[in-house]
Structures are given as C-alpha cells and as structure tokens.
Amino acid sequence: MDPQQSPNGTDSGISSLSFDDSGVLRLVWERGVDIDAPQAEAAMARVNEAAGQGRVPLLIDMATTSSVSRSARAVFARPCAAAAIALLGASAVDRVLANFFLGVNKAPCPTKFFTDEDRARAWLAEAADGS
C-alpha cells in the first residue's frame, strides 16, 4: 500500500514507514501535516500491520508536523504494536507539541521526545528491551 494513502484511500499524512537495519520502525510525517483522527488511525493501523504479531521500537519523525488534533491525540494514546516510542523533532514547537501530548495523554508504552536521532535510537534500544 502506498504510504501516502490510508486504507480508505484518503491522504494519510505519512511520508514513509519502514524498518531500518537495526529493526527500528521509522514513521515520517509529511512536511506541514495537520494530523487528524483519521490520519492517526491510519498511522496506527500501518504500524500494527508492519509489526505483524510482535512489538517493535518506533521512531516517529515529527520534525515538520504542524499540529495534532485532540481527537488524534486520543487515538495515539491507545496501545499499538510499539514497544517504545521515540518522538523526534527539531524545534521548540515540536517539543511543545510532544510535551503537550505526553502531559495530557497517558502514553501506551514508554515514550520520550528527542531532538537528536542518535540519542533517540539509544533510548529506544534500551526502552524496547525493558518492555
């Protein structure tokens, strides 16, 4: 399935979703996306499908995300196939979005915000092993 299309054929807001060589599933949102509930549902379905029956470390690149709706945050608070989630951003705005999500919603697994990908990956390796 095309990463830009959700199961119902609408724009998912996902730029890419794939495993890297270390077994981390990396989701990259499209530049400037405003994530709504249908996009959040599509992303979770895609993550669950990619993971199969297992639980995987998930790196979410949200560096160019514009906003995340309240209904999308509720979707992201539900358990999925992620053993641990590293939110990767690049700016103070990204940090505010991530901290707002983490402060308002109980994350379904260990979840942390980073601006450094190497640190995010190191934390994911440790957090996913502990779950």
All heavy atoms as an XYZ file, in Angstrom:
958
protein
N       0.841     -1.181      0.000
C       0.000      0.000      0.000
C       0.888      1.247      0.000
O       1.886      1.294      0.695
C      -0.908     -0.011      1.237
C      -1.819      1.210      1.313
S      -2.857      1.238      2.798
C      -3.962     -0.095      2.438
N       0.499      2.230     -0.739
C       1.219      3.500     -0.821
C       1.187      4.180      0.552
O       0.118      4.312      1.145
C       0.524      4.370     -1.879
C       1.138      5.735     -2.059
O       2.099      6.068     -1.342
O       0.650      6.484     -2.918
N       2.351      4.618      1.107
C       2.341      5.214      2.441
C       1.510      6.490      2.518
O       1.055      6.865      3.577
C       3.816      5.511      2.737
C       4.524      5.417      1.455
C       3.706      4.572      0.543
N       1.289      7.160      1.383
C       0.511      8.390      1.411
C      -0.995      8.131      1.433
O      -1.768      9.054      1.632
C       0.858      9.289      0.203
C       2.193      9.983      0.336
C       3.378      9.080      0.046
O       3.267      8.090     -0.653
N       4.523      9.405      0.607
N      -1.424      6.897      1.225
C      -2.850      6.583      1.212
C      -3.238      5.783      2.444
O      -2.557      4.839      2.812
C      -3.216      5.782     -0.040
C      -3.016      6.545     -1.334
C      -3.895      7.765     -1.418
O      -5.102      7.697     -1.241
N      -3.283      8.915     -1.666
N      -4.334      6.183      3.070
C      -4.848      5.419      4.197
C      -5.669      4.261      3.644
O      -5.943      4.205      2.437
C      -5.709      6.322      5.086
O      -6.900      6.660      4.415
N      -6.087      3.318      4.488
C      -6.867      2.187      3.996
C      -8.142      2.607      3.255
O      -8.585      1.921      2.365
C      -7.201      1.398      5.270
C      -6.083      1.730      6.202
C      -5.734      3.172      5.899
N      -8.713      3.759      3.601
C      -9.931      4.207      2.917
C      -9.625      5.067      1.694
O     -10.522      5.642      1.095
C     -10.866      4.933      3.888
C     -10.298      6.245      4.388
O      -9.252      6.701      3.944
N     -10.992      6.862      5.330
N      -8.335      5.164      1.318
C      -7.959      5.880      0.110
C      -7.706      7.362      0.282
O      -7.362      8.040     -0.669
N      -7.854      7.892      1.492
C      -7.609      9.311      1.704
C      -6.142      9.536      2.064
O      -5.416      8.602      2.370
C      -8.503      9.866      2.836
O      -8.213      9.154      4.041
C      -9.979      9.725      2.502
N      -5.730     10.776      2.056
C      -4.347     11.139      2.374
C      -4.053     10.795      3.828
O      -4.710     11.274      4.738
C      -4.143     12.627      2.119
C      -2.734     13.087      2.405
O      -1.844     12.236      2.585
O      -2.516     14.304      2.442
N      -3.038      9.939      4.046
C      -2.706      9.507      5.405
C      -1.826     10.515      6.133
O      -1.723     10.477      7.349
C      -1.983      8.160      5.373
O      -0.690      8.322      4.808
N      -1.145     11.391      5.388
C      -0.203     12.317      6.011
C       1.152     11.694      6.289
O       2.056     12.346      6.788
N       1.312     10.412      5.954
C       2.572      9.705      6.188
C       3.457      9.852      4.955
O       3.029      9.573      3.840
C       2.326      8.216      6.478
C       1.511      8.044      7.759
C       3.648      7.455      6.587
C       1.035      6.625      8.000
N       4.680     10.269      5.168
C       5.647     10.356      4.081
C       6.300      8.998      3.839
O       6.453      8.570      2.702
C       6.708     11.405      4.414
O       7.696     11.448      3.432
N       6.692      8.327      4.931
C       7.289      6.988      4.793
C       7.130      6.203      6.088
O       6.980      6.782      7.166
C       8.764      7.082      4.414
O       9.509      7.677      5.451
N       7.173      4.893      5.941
C       7.117      3.984      7.078
C       7.898      2.736      6.683
O       7.528      2.045      5.746
C       5.676      3.611      7.422
C       5.507      2.611      8.567
C       5.907      3.238      9.901
C       4.074      2.112      8.638
N       9.008      2.487      7.391
C       9.822      1.324      7.060
C      10.743      0.972      8.223
O      11.026      1.804      9.082
C      10.649      1.579      5.800
O      11.517      2.672      6.010
N      11.199     -0.278      8.208
C      12.183     -0.725      9.183
C      13.574     -0.334      8.702
O      13.869     -0.408      7.513
C      12.134     -2.240      9.365
C      10.996     -2.713     10.214
C       9.830     -3.173      9.631
C      11.092     -2.694     11.592
C       8.769     -3.611     10.411
C      10.046     -3.123     12.384
C       8.877     -3.582     11.792
N      14.438      0.044      9.644
C      15.839      0.288      9.290
C      16.648     -0.973      9.603
O      16.084     -1.983     10.044
C      16.391      1.536      9.990
C      16.451      1.401     11.502
O      16.376      0.263     12.037
O      16.593      2.426     12.174
N      17.937     -0.908      9.374
C      18.799     -2.076      9.569
C      18.866     -2.560     11.012
O      19.183     -3.719     11.262
C      20.221     -1.775      9.074
C      20.279     -1.590      7.567
O      19.348     -2.058      6.880
O      21.237     -0.976      7.081
N      18.554     -1.682     11.969
C      18.622     -2.083     13.373
C      17.290     -2.605     13.903
O      17.173     -2.906     15.081
C      19.109     -0.898     14.229
O      18.151      0.144     14.206
N      16.266     -2.677     13.044
C      14.973     -3.205     13.479
C      14.033     -2.165     14.038
O      12.975     -2.501     14.569
N      14.395     -0.887     13.918
C      13.523      0.196     14.371
C      12.556      0.525     13.239
O      12.967      0.697     12.084
C      14.341      1.453     14.761
C      13.443      2.643     15.020
C      15.206      1.158     15.981
N      11.285      0.619     13.577
C      10.275      1.041     12.611
C      10.224      2.563     12.647
O      10.014      3.150     13.702
C       8.914      0.440     12.959
C       7.768      0.734     11.994
C       8.091      0.258     10.574
C       6.487      0.082     12.496
N      10.443      3.188     11.497
C      10.515      4.652     11.418
C       9.329      5.185     10.630
O       9.137      4.813      9.471
C      11.815      5.075     10.766
C      11.984      6.579     10.729
C      13.248      6.975      9.971
N      13.366      8.418      9.958
C      14.314      9.096     10.574
N      15.266      8.467     11.231
N      14.344     10.404     10.524
N       8.544      6.027     11.273
C       7.423      6.695     10.631
C       7.800      8.164     10.443
O       8.215      8.820     11.407
C       6.170      6.591     11.507
C       4.886      7.156     10.931
C       3.691      6.407     11.495
C       4.712      8.629     11.180
N       7.682      8.658      9.221
C       7.975     10.059      8.928
C       6.685     10.709      8.430
O       6.086     10.243      7.448
C       9.083     10.202      7.857
C       9.369     11.678      7.579
C      10.354      9.484      8.303
N       6.272     11.765      9.113
C       5.091     12.515      8.691
C       5.466     13.475      7.566
O       6.596     13.957      7.502
C       4.511     13.307      9.862
C       3.858     12.437     10.882
C       4.376     12.058     12.080
C       2.582     11.810     10.784
N       3.489     11.238     12.737
C       2.377     11.072     11.962
C       1.571     11.806      9.815
C       1.221     10.341     12.196
C       0.421     11.077     10.044
C       0.244     10.349     11.224
N       4.513     13.763      6.685
C       4.729     14.723      5.605
C       4.981     16.109      6.187
O       4.483     16.453      7.263
C       3.497     14.787      4.697
C       3.285     13.548      3.887
C       2.033     13.614      3.025
O       1.212     14.540      3.186
O       1.877     12.705      2.198
N       5.728     16.905      5.464
C       6.038     18.280      5.867
C       4.731     19.085      6.007
O       3.883     19.066      5.136
C       6.930     18.940      4.824
C       7.264     20.379      5.142
C       8.245     20.966      4.152
N       9.619     20.543      4.349
C      10.398     20.897      5.371
N       9.916     21.651      6.321
N      11.634     20.487      5.443
N       4.591     19.742      7.170
C       3.462     20.639      7.409
C       2.130     19.972      7.674
O       1.098     20.637      7.677
N       2.117     18.667      7.923
C       0.856     17.953      8.112
C       0.157     18.396      9.402
O       0.798     18.660     10.419
C       1.065     16.421      8.096
C       1.833     15.945      9.309
C      -0.256     15.684      7.965
N      -1.153     18.511      9.317
C      -2.019     18.708     10.479
C      -2.671     17.351     10.714
O      -3.564     16.954      9.959
C      -3.087     19.777     10.202
C      -2.489     21.150      9.997
O      -1.746     21.608     10.880
O      -2.762     21.765      8.946
N      -2.223     16.644     11.737
C      -2.681     15.270     11.950
C      -4.052     15.270     12.611
O      -4.235     15.841     13.690
C      -1.672     14.484     12.806
C      -0.294     14.505     12.140
C      -2.155     13.050     13.011
C       0.821     14.000     13.037
N      -5.009     14.611     11.936
C      -6.357     14.477     12.481
C      -6.596     13.012     12.860
O      -5.722     12.158     12.675
C      -7.406     14.992     11.482
C      -7.383     14.249     10.148
O      -6.815     13.136     10.063
O      -7.948     14.793      9.180
N      -7.772     12.711     13.396
C      -8.059     11.353     13.870
C      -7.964     10.301     12.760
O      -7.361      9.244     12.981
C      -9.417     11.297     14.555
N      -8.524     10.534     11.553
C      -8.377      9.511     10.508
C      -6.908      9.248     10.140
O      -6.527      8.096      9.893
C      -9.152     10.085      9.316
C     -10.166     11.003      9.935
C      -9.451     11.586     11.127
N      -6.087     10.267     10.130
C      -4.664     10.072      9.843
C      -3.990      9.314     10.979
O      -3.139      8.455     10.743
C      -3.976     11.408      9.590
C      -4.410     12.043      8.282
C      -3.961     13.474      8.171
O      -4.028     14.232      9.133
N      -3.524     13.847      6.976
N      -4.347      9.621     12.202
C      -3.792      8.902     13.355
C      -4.196      7.432     13.302
O      -3.369      6.546     13.543
C      -4.267      9.551     14.658
N      -5.467      7.165     12.983
C      -5.945      5.777     12.855
C      -5.167      5.048     11.762
O      -4.759      3.898     11.943
C      -7.440      5.754     12.522
C      -8.338      6.245     13.625
C      -8.635      5.210     14.691
O      -8.118      4.072     14.612
O      -9.381      5.542     15.617
N      -4.967      5.726     10.617
C      -4.230      5.111      9.508
C      -2.791      4.809      9.919
O      -2.252      3.744      9.598
C      -4.259      6.018      8.280
N      -2.163      5.734     10.630
C      -0.782      5.531     11.073
C      -0.692      4.346     12.031
O       0.200      3.494     11.898
C      -0.246      6.794     11.738
N      -1.616      4.272     12.982
C      -1.588      3.153     13.928
C      -1.834      1.822     13.222
O      -1.177      0.826     13.524
C      -2.598      3.365     15.044
C      -2.111      4.391     16.041
S      -3.072      4.474     17.542
C      -2.890      2.847     18.211
N      -2.753      1.814     12.271
C      -3.019      0.585     11.519
C      -1.781      0.169     10.744
O      -1.425     -1.021     10.685
C      -4.206      0.784     10.581
N      -1.104      1.121     10.154
C       0.094      0.846      9.366
C       1.210      0.306     10.252
O       1.912     -0.633      9.873
C       0.513      2.145      8.728
C       1.099      2.220      7.382
C       0.538      1.356      6.320
N      -0.500      1.932      5.530
C      -0.514      3.135      4.974
N       0.458      3.972      5.122
N      -1.520      3.513      4.257
N       1.386      0.904     11.441
C       2.403      0.427     12.385
C       2.077     -1.005     12.819
O       2.947     -1.878     12.820
C       2.517      1.368     13.601
C       3.289      0.724     14.742
C       3.156      2.692     13.189
N       0.832     -1.251     13.173
C       0.434     -2.587     13.606
C       0.630     -3.622     12.498
O       1.087     -4.733     12.749
C      -1.015     -2.585     14.081
C      -1.182     -1.836     15.390
O      -0.236     -1.655     16.149
N      -2.389     -1.363     15.640
N       0.306     -3.240     11.270
C       0.479     -4.140     10.128
C       1.961     -4.452      9.903
O       2.342     -5.601      9.693
C      -0.115     -3.497      8.876
C       0.000     -4.350      7.629
C      -0.566     -3.637      6.411
O      -1.513     -2.851      6.548
O      -0.027     -3.874      5.316
N       2.798     -3.435      9.960
C       4.234     -3.623      9.731
C       4.854     -4.501     10.815
O       5.735     -5.312     10.536
C       4.948     -2.275      9.679
N       4.394     -4.339     12.046
C       4.959     -5.092     13.170
C       4.538     -6.554     13.168
O       5.198     -7.388     13.795
C       4.551     -4.442     14.490
N       3.459     -6.860     12.483
C       2.964     -8.242     12.500
C       2.451     -8.583     13.885
O       1.714     -7.814     14.483
N       2.889     -9.705     14.419
C       2.436    -10.135     15.745
C       3.348     -9.640     16.864
O       3.049     -9.838     18.034
C       2.353    -11.661     15.794
C       1.336    -12.233     14.834
C      -0.068    -11.727     15.104
O      -0.510    -11.676     16.252
N      -0.765    -11.342     14.058
N       4.467     -8.996     16.508
C       5.425     -8.572     17.523
C       5.222     -7.139     17.989
O       4.309     -6.446     17.560
N       6.088     -6.748     18.897
C       6.137     -5.361     19.367
C       7.500     -4.820     18.957
O       8.503     -5.511     19.090
C       5.922     -5.295     20.875
C       4.492     -5.720     21.223
C       4.196     -5.700     22.706
N       4.610     -4.545     23.436
C       3.899     -3.409     23.586
N       2.733     -3.284     23.016
N       4.359     -2.423     24.324
N       7.522     -3.611     18.452
C       8.741     -3.066     17.853
C       9.047     -1.675     18.410
O       8.149     -0.953     18.832
C       8.602     -2.972     16.312
C       8.403     -4.346     15.706
C       7.471     -2.043     15.914
N      10.334     -1.303     18.409
C      10.678      0.080     18.743
C      10.250      0.974     17.582
O      10.444      0.625     16.411
C      12.199      0.049     18.906
C      12.654     -1.181     18.184
C      11.509     -2.133     18.163
N       9.626      2.113     17.902
C       9.063      3.010     16.894
C       9.673      4.396     17.023
O       9.615      5.006     18.095
C       7.544      3.081     17.057
C       6.757      4.022     16.148
C       6.913      3.625     14.678
C       5.281      4.014     16.548
N      10.255      4.882     15.940
C      10.807      6.235     15.875
C       9.865      7.050     15.000
O       9.666      6.726     13.829
C      12.209      6.214     15.267
C      12.894      7.564     15.086
C      13.195      8.205     16.432
C      14.183      7.396     14.295
N       9.267      8.086     15.571
C       8.340      8.938     14.824
C       9.004     10.271     14.567
O       9.276     11.033     15.502
C       7.019      9.140     15.588
C       6.332      7.790     15.828
C       6.107     10.099     14.814
C       5.068      7.868     16.654
N       9.271     10.542     13.292
C       9.867     11.820     12.891
C       8.736     12.817     12.693
O       7.981     12.745     11.731
C      10.670     11.644     11.607
C      11.463     12.883     11.250
O      11.050     14.001     11.627
O      12.499     12.742     10.570
N       8.624     13.726     13.649
C       7.561     14.723     13.628
C       8.123     16.128     13.449
O       7.467     17.113     13.766
C       6.753     14.636     14.919
C       7.604     14.799     16.174
S       6.655     14.876     17.688
C       6.078     16.570     17.632
N       9.328     16.217     12.897
C      10.036     17.491     12.818
C       9.302     18.544     12.005
O       9.502     19.731     12.231
C      11.441     17.278     12.257
N       8.462     18.146     11.061
C       7.771     19.151     10.247
C       6.259     19.105     10.434
O       5.517     19.639      9.621
C       8.119     18.958      8.757
O       7.688     17.665      8.346
C       9.613     19.109      8.520
N       5.800     18.458     11.505
C       4.369     18.394     11.789
C       3.875     19.753     12.258
O       4.494     20.380     13.119
C       4.103     17.342     12.883
O       4.576     16.084     12.422
C       2.640     17.252     13.232
N       2.748     20.200     11.691
C       2.192     21.495     12.089
C       1.353     21.405     13.343
O       1.459     22.234     14.238
C       1.339     22.086     10.958
O       2.158     22.489      9.897
N       0.480     20.382     13.413
C      -0.380     20.251     14.580
C      -0.898     18.827     14.692
O      -0.850     18.056     13.732
C      -1.564     21.217     14.491
O      -2.425     20.859     13.418
N      -1.390     18.499     15.888
C      -2.009     17.209     16.161
C      -3.334     17.510     16.860
O      -3.343     18.101     17.942
C      -1.114     16.321     17.060
C      -1.770     14.968     17.298
C       0.269     16.153     16.448
N      -4.441     17.114     16.244
C      -5.750     17.423     16.810
C      -5.981     16.668     18.116
O      -5.327     15.661     18.400
C      -6.864     17.094     15.813
O      -7.055     15.684     15.737
N      -6.930     17.144     18.874
C      -7.273     16.494     20.138
C      -7.727     15.058     19.896
O      -7.348     14.138     20.625
C      -8.382     17.301     20.812
C      -8.814     16.765     22.130
C      -9.885     17.638     22.725
N     -10.148     17.248     24.081
C     -10.871     17.930     24.904
N     -11.400     19.076     24.530
N     -11.070     17.505     26.116
N      -8.541     14.860     18.857
C      -9.026     13.507     18.559
C      -7.884     12.598     18.108
O      -7.874     11.403     18.417
C     -10.144     13.545     17.518
O      -9.710     14.178     16.339
N      -6.891     13.144     17.403
C      -5.719     12.353     17.012
C      -4.908     11.974     18.246
O      -4.415     10.845     18.345
C      -4.855     13.126     16.020
N      -4.754     12.890     19.186
C      -4.009     12.577     20.414
C      -4.681     11.438     21.177
O      -4.008     10.578     21.745
C      -3.874     13.821     21.291
C      -2.926     14.859     20.720
C      -2.590     15.954     21.699
N      -3.741     16.653     22.244
C      -4.304     17.726     21.709
N      -3.815     18.239     20.598
N      -5.336     18.298     22.285
N      -6.019     11.413     21.161
C      -6.738     10.326     21.825
C      -6.447      8.991     21.141
O      -6.275      7.966     21.809
C      -8.234     10.612     21.835
N      -6.368      8.996     19.818
C      -6.035      7.773     19.080
C      -4.632      7.307     19.451
O      -4.405      6.129     19.722
C      -6.139      8.012     17.553
C      -5.574      6.816     16.778
C      -7.581      8.279     17.153
N      -3.681      8.236     19.488
C      -2.290      7.881     19.787
C      -2.107      7.406     21.224
O      -1.087      6.798     21.541
C      -1.356      9.060     19.511
C      -1.191      9.378     18.052
C      -1.178     10.687     17.625
C      -1.037      8.371     17.115
C      -1.018     10.991     16.286
C      -0.869      8.663     15.780
C      -0.866      9.977     15.354
N      -3.067      7.653     22.089
C      -2.967      7.211     23.480
C      -3.355      5.740     23.642
O      -3.151      5.163     24.708
C      -3.834      8.083     24.377
N      -3.897      5.144     22.601
C      -4.281      3.726     22.653
C      -3.066      2.834     22.399
O      -2.177      3.199     21.632
C      -5.364      3.438     21.622
C      -6.641      4.191     21.894
C      -7.805      3.698     21.057
N      -7.480      3.468     19.661
C      -8.093      4.053     18.637
N      -9.047      4.930     18.846
N      -7.738      3.764     17.399
N      -3.040      1.656     22.999
C      -1.927      0.727     22.761
C      -1.855      0.312     21.291
O      -2.873      0.188     20.615
C      -2.271     -0.483     23.639
C      -3.197      0.051     24.674
C      -3.976      1.147     24.006
N      -0.635      0.107     20.830
C      -0.405     -0.402     19.481
C       0.789     -1.351     19.542
O       1.197     -1.750     20.631
C      -0.169      0.744     18.491
S       1.376      1.637     18.736
N       1.359     -1.687     18.404
C       2.458     -2.655     18.350
C       3.798     -2.072     18.787
O       4.797     -2.783     18.790
C       2.575     -3.220     16.936
N       3.839     -0.819     19.157
C       5.098     -0.207     19.582
C       5.471     -0.666     20.983
O       4.662     -0.607     21.905
C       4.987      1.313     19.548
N       6.718     -1.118     21.138
C       7.242     -1.475     22.456
C       7.712     -0.220     23.182
O       7.661     -0.137     24.408
C       8.395     -2.453     22.314
N       8.181      0.756     22.416
C       8.623      2.050     22.928
C       8.559      3.024     21.752
O       8.736      2.622     20.597
C      10.041      1.985     23.479
N       8.309      4.302     22.063
C       8.187      5.316     21.022
C       9.114      6.477     21.317
O       9.052      7.075     22.394
C       6.738      5.846     20.915
C       5.763      4.713     20.598
C       6.650      6.954     19.862
C       4.292      5.103     20.696
N       9.971      6.783     20.341
C      10.809      7.984     20.409
C      10.222      8.991     19.427
O      10.072      8.695     18.239
C      12.254      7.668     20.046
N       9.852     10.160     19.936
C       9.353     11.243     19.102
C      10.542     12.122     18.745
O      11.193     12.660     19.634
C       8.293     12.056     19.860
C       7.075     11.266     20.338
C       6.231     12.113     21.281
C       6.258     10.788     19.150
N      10.826     12.251     17.460
C      11.983     13.007     17.003
C      11.524     14.322     16.384
O      10.765     14.333     15.421
C      12.772     12.191     15.978
C      14.033     12.828     15.421
C      15.057     13.058     16.533
C      14.626     11.932     14.328
N      11.982     15.422     16.964
C      11.641     16.738     16.456
C      12.890     17.566     16.269
O      14.004     17.118     16.549
N      12.678     18.800     15.790
C      13.833     19.648     15.503
C      13.724     21.036     16.110
O      14.683     21.788     16.076
C      14.011     19.775     13.978
N      12.582     21.363     16.685
C      12.389     22.744     17.130
C      11.669     22.800     18.475
O      11.149     21.798     18.973
C      11.564     23.510     16.093
O      10.224     23.028     16.096
N      11.604     24.003     18.995
C      10.862     24.232     20.240
C       9.376     23.946     20.030
O       8.699     23.456     20.938
C      11.070     25.661     20.721
N       8.868     24.219     18.843
C       7.458     23.939     18.539
C       7.208     22.437     18.595
O       6.201     21.990     19.157
C       7.066     24.520     17.156
C       5.676     24.059     16.744
C       7.157     26.038     17.173
N       8.122     21.656     18.036
C       7.991     20.201     18.105
C       7.981     19.729     19.548
O       7.199     18.861     19.929
C       9.148     19.512     17.367
C       9.180     19.819     15.890
O       8.126     20.138     15.310
O      10.278     19.738     15.309
N       8.844     20.300     20.356
C       8.912     19.930     21.775
C       7.595     20.264     22.476
O       7.082     19.462     23.274
C      10.079     20.627     22.469
C      10.232     20.210     23.929
C      11.457     20.816     24.590
N      12.694     20.401     23.983
C      13.307     19.243     24.226
N      12.783     18.378     25.071
N      14.454     18.957     23.647
N       7.032     21.419     22.178
C       5.748     21.811     22.784
C       4.660     20.821     22.384
O       3.876     20.374     23.229
C       5.368     23.258     22.392
C       3.926     23.566     22.759
C       6.310     24.247     23.057
N       4.592     20.469     21.083
C       3.593     19.501     20.620
C       3.758     18.169     21.347
O       2.787     17.582     21.827
C       3.727     19.268     19.110
C       3.136     20.299     18.176
C       3.520     19.992     16.730
C       1.633     20.370     18.322
N       4.983     17.683     21.430
C       5.245     16.401     22.086
C       4.940     16.470     23.579
O       4.288     15.573     24.128
C       6.692     15.984     21.865
N       5.393     17.514     24.240
C       5.152     17.632     25.678
C       3.673     17.795     25.987
O       3.190     17.279     26.996
C       5.971     18.777     26.269
C       7.429     18.423     26.397
O       7.809     17.259     26.435
N       8.270     19.434     26.446
N       2.951     18.496     25.109
C       1.510     18.631     25.309
C       0.859     17.256     25.229
O       0.058     16.887     26.075
C       0.901     19.576     24.271
C      -0.563     19.782     24.472
C      -1.037     20.526     25.532
C      -1.476     19.208     23.606
C      -2.392     20.697     25.743
C      -2.832     19.367     23.795
C      -3.297     20.115     24.863
N       1.234     16.482     24.212
C       0.684     15.131     24.088
C       1.023     14.291     25.309
O       0.165     13.648     25.904
C       1.212     14.436     22.833
C       0.880     12.966     22.823
C      -0.391     12.536     22.524
C       1.834     12.022     23.168
C      -0.706     11.179     22.552
C       1.527     10.672     23.197
C       0.248     10.252     22.886
N       2.296     14.301     25.704
C       2.733     13.462     26.811
C       2.138     13.912     28.144
O       1.922     13.096     29.033
C       4.258     13.438     26.884
C       4.939     12.769     25.678
C       6.445     12.988     25.735
C       4.602     11.294     25.602
N       1.865     15.212     28.280
C       1.297     15.724     29.519
C      -0.191     15.486     29.653
O      -0.717     15.313     30.742
N      -0.902     15.461     28.515
C      -2.356     15.335     28.524
C      -2.794     13.882     28.419
O      -3.773     13.471     29.020
C      -2.973     16.172     27.371
C      -4.453     15.906     27.226
C      -2.712     17.650     27.600
N      -2.084     13.111     27.632
C      -2.457     11.725     27.388
C      -1.450     10.787     28.034
O      -0.257     11.024     27.979
C      -2.481     11.436     25.882
C      -3.455     12.323     25.153
O      -3.134     13.440     24.794
N      -4.656     11.826     24.956
N      -1.966      9.705     28.605
C      -1.069      8.678     29.127
C      -0.592      7.861     27.944
O      -1.375      7.265     27.218
C      -1.801      7.799     30.134
C      -0.916      6.708     30.699
C      -1.582      6.013     31.844
C      -0.808      4.841     32.385
N       0.583      4.726     32.118
N       0.703      7.847     27.741
C       1.277      7.103     26.622
C       1.075      5.605     26.838
O       1.175      5.120     27.971
C       2.760      7.425     26.476
N       0.809      4.845     25.770
C       0.540      3.416     25.898
C       1.787      2.562     26.127
O       1.680      1.371     26.402
C      -0.103      3.067     24.547
C       0.488      4.061     23.604
C       0.653      5.332     24.407
N       2.956      3.163     26.000
C       4.234      2.465     26.198
C       5.266      3.550     26.520
O       4.968      4.739     26.411
C       4.621      1.678     24.938
S       4.870      2.691     23.479
N       6.483      3.172     26.914
C       7.489      4.212     27.170
C       7.624      5.124     25.946
O       7.782      4.654     24.817
C       8.772      3.413     27.413
C       8.292      2.072     27.873
C       7.003      1.824     27.131
N       7.507      6.432     26.183
C       7.529      7.425     25.106
C       8.324      8.633     25.556
O       8.150      9.101     26.684
C       6.095      7.857     24.729
O       5.328      6.687     24.395
C       6.081      8.815     23.559
N       9.197      9.124     24.672
C      10.048     10.252     25.036
C      10.352     11.087     23.792
O      10.454     10.550     22.694
C      11.341      9.727     25.664
C      12.181     10.773     26.353
C      13.299     10.124     27.146
C      14.170     11.189     27.783
N      15.263     10.613     28.551
N      10.528     12.400     23.986
C      10.854     13.329     22.899
C      12.362     13.565     22.819
O      13.026     13.683     23.854
C      10.145     14.665     23.117
C      10.502     15.687     22.073
C       9.878     15.683     20.839
C      11.475     16.637     22.314
C      10.219     16.608     19.864
C      11.828     17.578     21.350
C      11.191     17.553     20.121
N      12.873     13.642     21.594
C      14.294     13.907     21.343
C      14.457     14.886     20.186
O      13.613     14.926     19.288
C      15.029     12.609     20.958
C      15.025     11.568     22.023
C      13.980     10.661     22.115
C      16.052     11.489     22.947
C      13.963      9.696     23.105
C      16.046     10.529     23.941
C      14.994      9.630     24.020
N      15.564     15.609     20.212
C      15.961     16.400     19.045
C      17.207     15.803     18.400
O      17.625     16.263     17.346
C      16.235     17.871     19.415
O      17.214     17.916     20.453
C      14.955     18.575     19.861
N      17.779     14.771     19.005
C      18.972     14.116     18.499
C      18.626     12.665     18.158
O      18.253     11.893     19.045
C      20.081     14.179     19.552
C      21.353     13.513     19.094
O      21.463     12.277     19.257
O      22.232     14.221     18.574
N      18.761     12.286     16.893
C      18.365     10.948     16.468
C      19.208      9.851     17.106
O      18.686      8.788     17.458
C      18.409     10.829     14.944
C      17.854      9.513     14.465
C      17.578      9.454     12.986
O      17.544     10.508     12.316
O      17.390      8.319     12.494
N      20.497     10.069     17.275
C      21.341      9.049     17.900
C      20.895      8.778     19.332
O      20.844      7.618     19.769
C      22.814      9.465     17.874
C      23.398      9.437     16.472
O      22.862      8.721     15.596
O      24.400     10.143     16.238
N      20.585      9.827     20.070
C      20.097      9.643     21.453
C      18.741      8.935     21.459
O      18.467      8.098     22.320
C      20.006     10.979     22.167
C      21.354     11.528     22.531
C      21.249     12.762     23.377
N      22.582     13.224     23.713
C      22.861     14.439     24.089
N      21.906     15.332     24.200
N      24.098     14.776     24.374
N      17.889      9.300     20.506
C      16.576      8.656     20.408
C      16.738      7.158     20.167
O      16.071      6.339     20.804
C      15.759      9.295     19.283
N      17.630      6.801     19.263
C      17.859      5.391     18.943
C      18.451      4.621     20.135
O      18.069      3.481     20.406
C      18.757      5.256     17.727
C      18.046      5.648     16.454
C      18.958      5.547     15.238
N      18.197      5.798     14.038
C      17.368      4.932     13.476
N      17.191      3.747     14.008
N      16.710      5.245     12.383
N      19.383      5.250     20.838
C      19.975      4.605     22.012
C      18.906      4.368     23.081
O      18.839      3.286     23.687
C      21.116      5.460     22.572
N      18.057      5.374     23.298
C      16.986      5.224     24.282
C      16.002      4.140     23.838
O      15.559      3.327     24.661
C      16.273      6.561     24.491
C      15.127      6.446     25.446
C      15.185      6.479     26.800
C      13.749      6.222     25.106
N      13.932      6.299     27.321
C      13.034      6.144     26.300
C      13.070      6.096     23.903
C      11.647      5.941     26.330
C      11.701      5.876     23.926
C      11.008      5.804     25.150
N      15.652      4.122     22.544
C      14.730      3.115     22.034
C      15.250      1.706     22.271
O      14.501      0.822     22.678
C      14.507      3.300     20.534
C      13.348      4.170     20.100
C      13.328      4.297     18.572
C      12.016      3.660     20.613
N      16.530      1.500     22.011
C      17.132      0.183     22.203
C      16.991     -0.261     23.656
O      16.627     -1.406     23.941
C      18.592      0.190     21.775
N      17.251      0.645     24.566
C      17.153      0.339     25.983
C      15.706      0.169     26.425
O      15.364     -0.799     27.115
C      17.808      1.477     26.790
C      17.854      1.222     28.269
C      18.575      2.360     28.982
O      19.724      2.667     28.612
O      17.950      2.929     29.895
N      14.823      1.082     26.014
C      13.427      1.050     26.433
C      12.682     -0.157     25.855
O      11.884     -0.794     26.541
C      12.723      2.343     26.046
N      12.951     -0.477     24.599
C      12.277     -1.610     23.969
C      12.719     -2.927     24.594
O      11.920     -3.847     24.725
C      12.541     -1.612     22.467
N      13.982     -3.020     25.010
C      14.477     -4.232     25.667
C      13.819     -4.418     27.029
O      13.604     -5.550     27.456
C      15.991     -4.192     25.846
C      16.732     -4.489     24.562
O      16.099     -5.016     23.615
O      17.941     -4.201     24.494
N      13.486     -3.314     27.671
C      12.894     -3.376     29.001
C      11.401     -3.614     29.016
O      10.818     -3.831     30.058
N      10.780     -3.589     27.864
C       9.304     -3.741     27.847
C       8.880     -5.180     27.736
O       9.611     -6.064     27.478
C       8.714     -2.947     26.690
O       9.111     -3.475     25.442
